[in-house]
Amino acid sequence: MKKIQINRMTKDDVDGVFAIETIVNPHHHWSKESFYNEIANKLAYYYCAKDEDGKILAYIGTWHILEESHITILAVHPDYRGLQLAQLLIIKAIQDCYKEMIKYITLEVRESNVAAISLYEKFLFSNVGMRKKYYQDNGENALIMFTQNIWYDTFKNNFEKVKASIDKVEYSYDE
Ligand SMILES: CC(C)(COP(=O)(O)OP(=O)(O)OC[C@H]1O[C@@H](n2cnc3c(N)ncnc32)[C@H](O)[C@@H]1OP(=O)(O)O)[C@@H](O)C(=O)NCCC(=O)NCCS
């Protein structure tokens, strides 16, 4: 079974993250500069999932603003999908929210992105609205997804259930 380590993204990780970013989003990817800026941003929490050899397989970013966390980016290398890596990264992001007394988590997702929408629904995000023509590359609409208050039992119980269902990789978190 693969052993996965989740750590806070550092500037040494940016080349590896950017390599995945250009595969996942060939025409509208983030620049390296954006990742360097995010690492230096005090409101931002960015993490990488790495294998035993230190190879970066996936990454997530969030901003904490007052009582909300905003997921800004999430991607898994196409060769390593279906291994629950996205779930591991979201679990880390949610754990940060509990530490920081955050109440809600939100994000935008392309309305055609069935895989990501299903992933977020697993964590009880629901669609609360739409930003029309939000994506500049193809004019696609974004769905706005929000959690309920993450301190409510329904959210917490589901979160524990999802955590307990991680069985495809062994994993540890750095901090
Ligand atoms: C969406 C993405 C992050 C999922 O990563 P992953 O590590 O393969 O996801 P996981 O293995 O943790 O899967 C978790 C859940 O996501 C959903 N999911 C993942 N891939 C899916 C697919 N191809 N079709 C439908 N649902 C899918 C399912 O609900 C799955 O749960 P299940 O296995 O119990 O059915 C990945 O496909 C990706 O990087 N896509 C491109 C970038 C992207 O869309 N990012 C999100 C931007 S908002």
The ligand as an SDF file (V2000), in Angstrom:
LIG
                    3D

 48 50  0  0  0  0  0  0  0  0999 V2000
  -11.5750   15.8500   -8.7120 C   0  0  0  0  0  0  0  0  0  0  0  0
  -10.2470   15.2340   -8.2580 C   0  0  0  0  0  0  0  0  0  0  0  0
   -9.5360   16.2520   -7.3470 C   0  0  0  0  0  0  0  0  0  0  0  0
  -10.5340   13.9320   -7.4760 C   0  0  0  0  0  0  0  0  0  0  0  0
   -9.3060   13.4190   -6.9880 O   0  0  0  0  0  0  0  0  0  0  0  0
   -9.1340   11.8620   -6.5240 P   0  0  0  0  0  0  0  0  0  0  0  0
   -7.9450   11.8060   -5.6110 O   0  0  0  0  0  0  0  0  0  0  0  0
   -9.1660   10.9820   -7.6750 O   0  0  0  0  0  0  0  0  0  0  0  0
  -10.4660   11.6860   -5.6700 O   0  0  0  0  0  0  0  0  0  0  0  0
  -10.7300   10.5720   -4.5240 P   0  0  0  0  0  0  0  0  0  0  0  0
  -10.0780    9.2870   -4.8960 O   0  0  0  0  0  0  0  0  0  0  0  0
  -10.4060   11.1750   -3.1950 O   0  0  0  0  0  0  0  0  0  0  0  0
  -12.3140   10.4010   -4.7140 O   0  0  0  0  0  0  0  0  0  0  0  0
  -13.2420   10.9440   -3.8470 C   0  0  0  0  0  0  0  0  0  0  0  0
  -14.6030   11.0750   -4.4610 C   0  0  0  0  0  0  0  0  0  0  0  0
  -14.5610   11.9800   -5.5710 O   0  0  0  0  0  0  0  0  0  0  0  0
  -15.5660   11.5940   -6.5260 C   0  0  0  0  0  0  0  0  0  0  0  0
  -14.8760   11.2390   -7.7720 N   0  0  0  0  0  0  0  0  0  0  0  0
  -13.5430   11.1660   -7.9860 C   0  0  0  0  0  0  0  0  0  0  0  0
  -13.3030   10.8490   -9.2850 N   0  0  0  0  0  0  0  0  0  0  0  0
  -14.5120   10.7290   -9.8720 C   0  0  0  0  0  0  0  0  0  0  0  0
  -14.9290   10.4470  -11.2010 C   0  0  0  0  0  0  0  0  0  0  0  0
  -14.0340   10.1950  -12.1760 N   0  0  0  0  0  0  0  0  0  0  0  0
  -16.2580   10.4310  -11.4780 N   0  0  0  0  0  0  0  0  0  0  0  0
  -17.1670   10.6870  -10.5130 C   0  0  0  0  0  0  0  0  0  0  0  0
  -16.8270   10.9590   -9.2110 N   0  0  0  0  0  0  0  0  0  0  0  0
  -15.5300   10.9850   -8.9180 C   0  0  0  0  0  0  0  0  0  0  0  0
  -16.2910   10.3990   -5.9380 C   0  0  0  0  0  0  0  0  0  0  0  0
  -17.3360   10.8940   -5.1450 O   0  0  0  0  0  0  0  0  0  0  0  0
  -15.1960    9.8120   -5.0300 C   0  0  0  0  0  0  0  0  0  0  0  0
  -15.7230    9.0330   -4.0210 O   0  0  0  0  0  0  0  0  0  0  0  0
  -15.9560    7.4370   -4.2510 P   0  0  0  0  0  0  0  0  0  0  0  0
  -14.6070    6.8810   -4.6150 O   0  0  0  0  0  0  0  0  0  0  0  0
  -16.4520    6.9750   -2.9340 O   0  0  0  0  0  0  0  0  0  0  0  0
  -16.9340    7.3330   -5.3700 O   0  0  0  0  0  0  0  0  0  0  0  0
   -9.3390   14.8780   -9.4790 C   0  0  0  0  0  0  0  0  0  0  0  0
  -10.1090   14.1640  -10.4300 O   0  0  0  0  0  0  0  0  0  0  0  0
   -8.7050   16.0750  -10.1700 C   0  0  0  0  0  0  0  0  0  0  0  0
   -7.5880   16.4960   -9.8250 O   0  0  0  0  0  0  0  0  0  0  0  0
   -9.4090   16.6470  -11.1550 N   0  0  0  0  0  0  0  0  0  0  0  0
   -8.8830   17.8040  -11.9130 C   0  0  0  0  0  0  0  0  0  0  0  0
   -8.7880   19.0460  -11.0510 C   0  0  0  0  0  0  0  0  0  0  0  0
  -10.1200   19.4050  -10.4170 C   0  0  0  0  0  0  0  0  0  0  0  0
  -11.1810   19.1960  -10.9970 O   0  0  0  0  0  0  0  0  0  0  0  0
  -10.0490   19.9890   -9.2100 N   0  0  0  0  0  0  0  0  0  0  0  0
  -11.2050   20.4580   -8.4950 C   0  0  0  0  0  0  0  0  0  0  0  0
  -11.4000   21.8750   -8.8420 C   0  0  0  0  0  0  0  0  0  0  0  0
  -12.7620   22.6090   -7.9320 S   0  0  0  0  0  0  0  0  0  0  0  0
  1  2  1  0
  2  3  1  0
  2  4  1  0
  2 36  1  0
  4  5  1  0
  5  6  1  0
  6  7  2  0
  6  8  1  0
  6  9  1  0
  9 10  1  0
 10 11  2  0
 10 12  1  0
 10 13  1  0
 13 14  1  0
 14 15  1  0
 15 16  1  0
 15 30  1  0
 16 17  1  0
 17 18  1  0
 17 28  1  0
 18 19  1  0
 18 27  1  0
 19 20  2  0
 20 21  1  0
 21 22  1  0
 21 27  2  0
 22 23  1  0
 22 24  2  0
 24 25  1  0
 25 26  2  0
 26 27  1  0
 28 29  1  0
 28 30  1  0
 30 31  1  0
 31 32  1  0
 32 33  2  0
 32 34  1  0
 32 35  1  0
 36 37  1  0
 36 38  1  0
 38 39  2  0
 38 40  1  0
 40 41  1  0
 41 42  1  0
 42 43  1  0
 43 44  2  0
 43 45  1  0
 45 46  1  0
 46 47  1  0
 47 48  1  0
M  END
$$$$
